[in-house]
Each structure stands twice: as C-alpha cells, then as structure tokens.
Amino acid sequence: MSDVNDPASWVAIAEEDYLMARSALRRKRPLTYSACFHAQQCAEKYLKALLVSGGAEFPKTHDLLLLNSLCEQIGILVAVDAKPLNTLSDYAVRVRYPGEEPTPEDARDAYKTAQVVRRFARGVLKGS
C-alpha cells in the first residue's frame, strides 16, 4: 500500500496519469477527454508530491491554482502561468461528463502544461 506522506507515492501515480495522457494523445483519433483529465491529474499529483516533500498539508482539491499557491507559501515556485494552470484545473471534472468536448489542441495544451509541472517537480524532488 502506498503512503500518502511519501512524495514517491504521489510521483508513482502521477507518472501513470502522465503515461495515460500521452497514450490518449498518440492515438490516430486522440482521446481528448481522457488526455485532458489525465494531464490534470498528473499535474495535481506532482504538486501534491511537492507539498508532501515540503511537509505541508493540503485539502482534498483538484484546484491547481490553490495547490500552486500552497507550494509558493513553502518556498516552491513552480514556473507555470496561472491561465494554463487554471484551464487544466477545469479538466478534473468538466471533461468527465458530456458537454463541451475538448479539441485535440486543447488536449495537447493540457498535456504541455502537465509536462511543465512534471519537469519542474521532478527536478525539485530529485534534489531533496
């Protein structure tokens, strides 16, 4: 069983989400709902891994702006703009139901934002 107080546990499941997002995008007909959802989940779990590594507590939330703000409060400045982070946050729930279907471009943008968070977090976590 994984330990919620171990950053490596968060990284392990973040990596699974990362691979799922990438796989969804690589299909002949990209699975945009899934790509957006898993990109959001990847970023969320990496931000939570950073918070755990810094000994910070956080609420159960999908709000990436809040998680990023909590990271800033403990001195971890994730180099990602608020607008794409906010857009990515919306994919935690919005893409789980019918309605506005994300375009392949939306899905690629979501994946790119997750990549930025992932790259930054992996660099910080490797040094801790």
Order of alpha helices (4+ residues) and beta strands (2+ residues): alpha-alpha-alpha-alpha-alpha
